[in-house]
């Protein structure tokens, strides 16, 4: 880090002064910081501009602007309660199911406002799928878990077409060879890692363009985590992926860009290698080096 720091007000301060200004407990100070780095890209698949999120009178996200590039993996990191999962859920309107949640700002998918009055949220969530922290297979067979979405959206017109969708989705999730002889067995009977890959297969069965992952490996063992990370690397050829993770090692392994959130504010965005080796903001450096988190 440089010996001198430029504050949000453009004031050059000494490291001691900067540390005081950047006290993790000073929420009101954080809310005024400007994002450092490169939040915008030329090939944006999704774009957020000046997004604010409230739960009743409590503000959870402060004026976040960020692009997610096509066929990239972007990792969102930060301390617990910093707003990264809230922001992720805004990207496919999952927060709509929370009555006290209110979203301000503009969020677009391929240039179209996803919060427009004419937007069908069911179709939006088919285009922007989500994989949750805890594997949540339906209480149905493995086959029916994957077939559920395509059946609702009318993507298959025959049993043969549905069979092909199910097999293709399971193969893309690196699961088919493990379950091909038990497709009629309950999805809930699989191991944790297999259940999470089943949920990924279920998400991609409706041919989404974006996949949101909210700490998809937090409940998995290291071997299952490695399988999911390998899968993410394979999927980015066909999908845009945004992942929230508490594991900085995971963020470093799977993403091209990293966004650091702190108390509801997007503090820094940039190339993952640069974020982890040469962070520009002291809050980012403090988190990465373990001074808080």
C-alpha angles and dihedrals in degrees: 000000000000119000090237126051131203111222126213089266092055093254117143110225139178120254091258092053092045091053090053091049091048097051106151089224094058100090094168090057093051091052090066099050120115118227114260123212131020112327093161131067135187096236099046115174092181128019130193121192127188093337118183123179126196134187101202103305096341116097114217102173125039121205098312119183118182141149124215110206125224115268093001131122112227119188122208114205137173144113121308111283094021094125102253095123091043090054092047091053090051089063093071098022096252087145088067088084090062107082095203094051119104125183126201128185136043127299120176138184112205087344096307119119107244091199093055117130090244094053116119105215093201091058091042092056089050088057094040108039126189136214115196134217094254118046107251110186115175117253088257137096120289088253094051092047090062096036094051098085098041089049093052092048095043094239095146126054098185142026089255092055092048091048089053093050092049094048094045092049093048090048092051088051090051090239108102098088090052097050106025092110095047105044090131092056121098115274088221089067093068125097119266094260092046091049090054091050088048089054089050090050089050090051096049094043090084091053099247122190096212130035119200116200121193107199092315094179102042093102095042134092120245095264093051089044091055090052092052091048091051088049092052089053090053096044096054089075088070105020142045109237132198116185131188112206139167089203111090089189089058092048089052092049102046109028138075094196131030130202119199117209125194125182093335097315128108100232105176139002129184151110107330095234091051093046091054098040105030110019112182098206124065092222089057092048092048092052095045093048092049100248088133138354 
